[in-house]
Amino acid sequence: MDDVSQGARFDSSVDRKSGFITKSLLATPIQWRGKLLGVLEVVNKRDRGSFNQNDQRLLEIVPN
């Protein structure tokens, strides 16, 4: 999807409160010893495009 804000699961309340405009989003879980500690999210790719599989693989390296 080119614009996540148009997705059925998107919650626009944070954008409305902050004035930020979310277009693209990529998230991965942060786990330690089998426990979920949180989620790492990156928002709005710099080139204004969509995140791709290479972006996803890179992000998954960070919290592990």
N, CA, C and O atoms as CSV, one atom per row, in Angstrom:
chain,resi,resn,atom,element,x,y,z
A,1,MET,N,N,0.853,-1.177,0.000
A,1,MET,CA,C,0.000,0.000,0.000
A,1,MET,C,C,0.900,1.242,0.000
A,1,MET,O,O,1.824,1.339,0.808
A,2,ASP,N,N,0.639,2.159,-0.876
A,2,ASP,CA,C,1.467,3.355,-1.005
A,2,ASP,C,C,1.238,4.366,0.113
A,2,ASP,O,O,2.117,5.184,0.386
A,3,ASP,N,N,0.097,4.330,0.755
A,3,ASP,CA,C,-0.225,5.285,1.821
A,3,ASP,C,C,-0.930,4.546,2.950
A,3,ASP,O,O,-2.123,4.254,2.860
A,4,VAL,N,N,-0.183,4.244,4.019
A,4,VAL,CA,C,-0.764,3.454,5.113
A,4,VAL,C,C,-1.929,4.154,5.791
A,4,VAL,O,O,-2.764,3.496,6.411
A,5,SER,N,N,-1.999,5.464,5.687
A,5,SER,CA,C,-3.103,6.182,6.336
A,5,SER,C,C,-4.452,5.841,5.713
A,5,SER,O,O,-5.500,6.136,6.287
A,6,GLN,N,N,-4.422,5.216,4.531
A,6,GLN,CA,C,-5.660,4.823,3.864
A,6,GLN,C,C,-6.084,3.395,4.232
A,6,GLN,O,O,-7.146,2.937,3.811
A,7,GLY,N,N,-5.259,2.696,5.013
A,7,GLY,CA,C,-5.558,1.321,5.394
A,7,GLY,C,C,-6.629,1.243,6.474
A,7,GLY,O,O,-6.773,2.156,7.288
A,8,ALA,N,N,-7.367,0.158,6.472
A,8,ALA,CA,C,-8.464,-0.040,7.422
A,8,ALA,C,C,-7.973,-0.121,8.866
A,8,ALA,O,O,-8.710,0.247,9.781
A,9,ARG,N,N,-6.745,-0.593,9.092
A,9,ARG,CA,C,-6.232,-0.750,10.458
A,9,ARG,C,C,-5.484,0.477,10.981
A,9,ARG,O,O,-5.042,0.481,12.130
A,10,PHE,N,N,-5.339,1.502,10.171
A,10,PHE,CA,C,-4.588,2.694,10.572
A,10,PHE,C,C,-5.388,3.540,11.550
A,10,PHE,O,O,-6.560,3.836,11.318
A,11,ASP,N,N,-4.741,3.928,12.649
A,11,ASP,CA,C,-5.358,4.799,13.657
A,11,ASP,C,C,-4.798,6.206,13.462
A,11,ASP,O,O,-3.628,6.454,13.754
A,12,SER,N,N,-5.605,7.106,12.981
A,12,SER,CA,C,-5.142,8.454,12.660
A,12,SER,C,C,-5.121,9.400,13.855
A,12,SER,O,O,-4.784,10.574,13.698
A,13,SER,N,N,-5.467,8.923,15.033
A,13,SER,CA,C,-5.555,9.816,16.189
A,13,SER,C,C,-4.201,10.449,16.544
A,13,SER,O,O,-4.155,11.614,16.941
A,14,VAL,N,N,-3.115,9.706,16.409
A,14,VAL,CA,C,-1.790,10.270,16.729
A,14,VAL,C,C,-1.421,11.350,15.719
A,14,VAL,O,O,-0.901,12.399,16.097
A,15,ASP,N,N,-1.685,11.104,14.447
A,15,ASP,CA,C,-1.406,12.126,13.429
A,15,ASP,C,C,-2.222,13.390,13.706
A,15,ASP,O,O,-1.702,14.502,13.609
A,16,ARG,N,N,-3.476,13.220,14.045
A,16,ARG,CA,C,-4.326,14.391,14.320
A,16,ARG,C,C,-3.797,15.188,15.512
A,16,ARG,O,O,-3.785,16.419,15.473
A,17,LYS,N,N,-3.364,14.506,16.563
A,17,LYS,CA,C,-2.876,15.191,17.771
A,17,LYS,C,C,-1.513,15.840,17.554
A,17,LYS,O,O,-1.241,16.913,18.091
A,18,SER,N,N,-0.658,15.191,16.769
A,18,SER,CA,C,0.715,15.680,16.608
A,18,SER,C,C,0.904,16.595,15.398
A,18,SER,O,O,1.860,17.369,15.347
A,19,GLY,N,N,0.002,16.508,14.434
A,19,GLY,CA,C,0.176,17.262,13.199
A,19,GLY,C,C,1.091,16.560,12.214
A,19,GLY,O,O,1.343,17.075,11.125
A,20,PHE,N,N,1.589,15.394,12.583
A,20,PHE,CA,C,2.461,14.593,11.729
A,20,PHE,C,C,1.606,13.876,10.694
A,20,PHE,O,O,0.450,13.552,10.967
A,21,ILE,N,N,2.152,13.624,9.519
A,21,ILE,CA,C,1.420,12.906,8.485
A,21,ILE,C,C,2.157,11.606,8.169
A,21,ILE,O,O,3.243,11.626,7.591
A,22,THR,N,N,1.565,10.489,8.548
A,22,THR,CA,C,2.153,9.178,8.308
A,22,THR,C,C,1.757,8.703,6.924
A,22,THR,O,O,0.576,8.662,6.579
A,23,LYS,N,N,2.766,8.341,6.129
A,23,LYS,CA,C,2.528,7.808,4.787
A,23,LYS,C,C,3.004,6.364,4.672
A,23,LYS,O,O,2.313,5.524,4.096
A,24,SER,N,N,4.194,6.072,5.222
A,24,SER,CA,C,4.726,4.710,5.171
A,24,SER,C,C,5.200,4.321,6.562
A,24,SER,O,O,5.633,5.161,7.350
A,25,LEU,N,N,5.109,3.029,6.842
A,25,LEU,CA,C,5.397,2.527,8.186
A,25,LEU,C,C,5.985,1.133,8.086
A,25,LEU,O,O,5.522,0.310,7.296
A,26,LEU,N,N,7.007,0.870,8.889
A,26,LEU,CA,C,7.610,-0.455,8.972
A,26,LEU,C,C,7.859,-0.731,10.441
A,26,LEU,O,O,8.388,0.125,11.151
A,27,ALA,N,N,7.490,-1.905,10.903
A,27,ALA,CA,C,7.625,-2.240,12.324
A,27,ALA,C,C,8.166,-3.651,12.487
A,27,ALA,O,O,7.902,-4.530,11.666
A,28,THR,N,N,8.932,-3.859,13.563
A,28,THR,CA,C,9.441,-5.190,13.901
A,28,THR,C,C,9.456,-5.337,15.420
A,28,THR,O,O,9.710,-4.369,16.137
A,29,PRO,N,N,9.186,-6.543,15.909
A,29,PRO,CA,C,9.190,-6.743,17.367
A,29,PRO,C,C,10.598,-6.695,17.943
A,29,PRO,O,O,11.564,-7.077,17.282
A,30,ILE,N,N,10.706,-6.225,19.173
A,30,ILE,CA,C,11.961,-6.254,19.923
A,30,ILE,C,C,11.784,-7.325,20.998
A,30,ILE,O,O,10.940,-7.197,21.885
A,31,GLN,N,N,12.594,-8.383,20.906
A,31,GLN,CA,C,12.467,-9.497,21.835
A,31,GLN,C,C,13.783,-9.745,22.551
A,31,GLN,O,O,14.861,-9.484,22.017
A,32,TRP,N,N,13.673,-10.250,23.760
A,32,TRP,CA,C,14.854,-10.628,24.533
A,32,TRP,C,C,14.505,-11.862,25.328
A,32,TRP,O,O,13.562,-11.862,26.119
A,33,ARG,N,N,15.268,-12.910,25.114
A,33,ARG,CA,C,15.038,-14.187,25.784
A,33,ARG,C,C,13.601,-14.671,25.639
A,33,ARG,O,O,12.995,-15.167,26.589
A,34,GLY,N,N,13.078,-14.518,24.448
A,34,GLY,CA,C,11.741,-14.996,24.159
A,34,GLY,C,C,10.608,-14.105,24.641
A,34,GLY,O,O,9.436,-14.437,24.460
A,35,LYS,N,N,10.947,-12.971,25.255
A,35,LYS,CA,C,9.915,-12.052,25.736
A,35,LYS,C,C,9.823,-10.838,24.817
A,35,LYS,O,O,10.835,-10.285,24.387
A,36,LEU,N,N,8.607,-10.445,24.532
A,36,LEU,CA,C,8.392,-9.244,23.739
A,36,LEU,C,C,8.596,-8.020,24.620
A,36,LEU,O,O,7.898,-7.840,25.618
A,37,LEU,N,N,9.560,-7.178,24.246
A,37,LEU,CA,C,9.836,-5.964,25.010
A,37,LEU,C,C,9.132,-4.742,24.425
A,37,LEU,O,O,8.811,-3.792,25.139
A,38,GLY,N,N,8.902,-4.785,23.133
A,38,GLY,CA,C,8.265,-3.652,22.471
A,38,GLY,C,C,8.312,-3.821,20.977
A,38,GLY,O,O,8.559,-4.915,20.469
A,39,VAL,N,N,8.076,-2.741,20.279
A,39,VAL,CA,C,8.075,-2.752,18.821
A,39,VAL,C,C,8.869,-1.544,18.329
A,39,VAL,O,O,8.669,-0.424,18.798
A,40,LEU,N,N,9.762,-1.784,17.386
A,40,LEU,CA,C,10.529,-0.711,16.757
A,40,LEU,C,C,9.819,-0.337,15.456
A,40,LEU,O,O,9.573,-1.189,14.602
A,41,GLU,N,N,9.500,0.933,15.321
A,41,GLU,CA,C,8.818,1.409,14.117
A,41,GLU,C,C,9.647,2.491,13.447
A,41,GLU,O,O,10.268,3.323,14.108
A,42,VAL,N,N,9.643,2.461,12.139
A,42,VAL,CA,C,10.202,3.560,11.353
A,42,VAL,C,C,9.065,4.093,10.488
A,42,VAL,O,O,8.248,3.332,9.971
A,43,VAL,N,N,9.032,5.394,10.345
A,43,VAL,CA,C,7.899,6.044,9.694
A,43,VAL,C,C,8.398,6.945,8.567
A,43,VAL,O,O,9.391,7.656,8.724
A,44,ASN,N,N,7.717,6.910,7.455
A,44,ASN,CA,C,7.945,7.792,6.308
A,44,ASN,C,C,9.353,7.680,5.740
A,44,ASN,O,O,10.272,8.396,6.139
A,45,LYS,N,N,9.486,6.768,4.807
A,45,LYS,CA,C,10.761,6.586,4.119
A,45,LYS,C,C,11.188,7.910,3.479
A,45,LYS,O,O,10.360,8.634,2.927
A,46,ARG,N,N,12.459,8.213,3.555
A,46,ARG,CA,C,12.962,9.513,3.093
A,46,ARG,C,C,12.613,9.842,1.654
A,46,ARG,O,O,12.303,10.991,1.339
A,47,ASP,N,N,12.658,8.849,0.778
A,47,ASP,CA,C,12.361,9.130,-0.625
A,47,ASP,C,C,10.856,9.175,-0.892
A,47,ASP,O,O,10.415,9.244,-2.039
A,48,ARG,N,N,10.084,9.134,0.186
A,48,ARG,CA,C,8.617,9.212,0.130
A,48,ARG,C,C,7.973,7.993,-0.512
A,48,ARG,O,O,6.773,7.991,-0.785
A,49,GLY,N,N,8.765,6.963,-0.753
A,49,GLY,CA,C,8.225,5.734,-1.305
A,49,GLY,C,C,7.777,4.786,-0.195
A,49,GLY,O,O,7.678,5.168,0.971
A,50,SER,N,N,7.515,3.573,-0.579
A,50,SER,CA,C,7.126,2.548,0.379
A,50,SER,C,C,8.362,1.788,0.845
A,50,SER,O,O,9.341,1.682,0.106
A,51,PHE,N,N,8.324,1.265,2.050
A,51,PHE,CA,C,9.406,0.411,2.527
A,51,PHE,C,C,9.363,-0.893,1.742
A,51,PHE,O,O,8.294,-1.346,1.334
A,52,ASN,N,N,10.538,-1.496,1.531
A,52,ASN,CA,C,10.613,-2.734,0.766
A,52,ASN,C,C,11.242,-3.845,1.607
A,52,ASN,O,O,11.535,-3.648,2.787
A,53,GLN,N,N,11.447,-5.007,0.997
A,53,GLN,CA,C,11.995,-6.150,1.727
A,53,GLN,C,C,13.407,-5.891,2.232
A,53,GLN,O,O,13.775,-6.391,3.295
A,54,ASN,N,N,14.203,-5.123,1.501
A,54,ASN,CA,C,15.550,-4.792,1.978
A,54,ASN,C,C,15.467,-3.945,3.241
A,54,ASN,O,O,16.236,-4.156,4.179
A,55,ASP,N,N,14.548,-2.997,3.274
A,55,ASP,CA,C,14.349,-2.180,4.477
A,55,ASP,C,C,13.928,-3.068,5.647
A,55,ASP,O,O,14.406,-2.903,6.770
A,56,GLN,N,N,13.042,-3.995,5.372
A,56,GLN,CA,C,12.548,-4.891,6.417
A,56,GLN,C,C,13.680,-5.745,6.984
A,56,GLN,O,O,13.801,-5.883,8.201
A,57,ARG,N,N,14.503,-6.312,6.120
A,57,ARG,CA,C,15.625,-7.137,6.594
A,57,ARG,C,C,16.582,-6.312,7.449
A,57,ARG,O,O,17.052,-6.790,8.481
A,58,LEU,N,N,16.874,-5.098,7.040
A,58,LEU,CA,C,17.761,-4.218,7.809
A,58,LEU,C,C,17.166,-3.909,9.178
A,58,LEU,O,O,17.870,-3.962,10.186
A,59,LEU,N,N,15.888,-3.590,9.221
A,59,LEU,CA,C,15.253,-3.257,10.494
A,59,LEU,C,C,15.228,-4.446,11.444
A,59,LEU,O,O,15.357,-4.274,12.656
A,60,GLU,N,N,15.063,-5.643,10.908
A,60,GLU,CA,C,14.997,-6.836,11.756
A,60,GLU,C,C,16.337,-7.152,12.408
A,60,GLU,O,O,16.367,-7.858,13.417
A,61,ILE,N,N,17.446,-6.652,11.866
A,61,ILE,CA,C,18.771,-6.864,12.445
A,61,ILE,C,C,18.932,-6.050,13.733
A,61,ILE,O,O,19.558,-6.515,14.686
A,62,VAL,N,N,18.385,-4.869,13.764
A,62,VAL,CA,C,18.622,-3.923,14.851
A,62,VAL,C,C,18.224,-4.461,16.233
A,62,VAL,O,O,19.058,-4.429,17.138
A,63,PRO,N,N,16.986,-4.957,16.447
A,63,PRO,CA,C,16.621,-5.338,17.807
A,63,PRO,C,C,17.079,-6.726,18.225
A,63,PRO,O,O,16.757,-7.157,19.332
A,64,ASN,N,N,17.809,-7.438,17.393
A,64,ASN,CA,C,18.200,-8.811,17.750
A,64,ASN,C,C,19.633,-8.920,18.156
A,64,ASN,O,O,20.101,-10.011,18.482
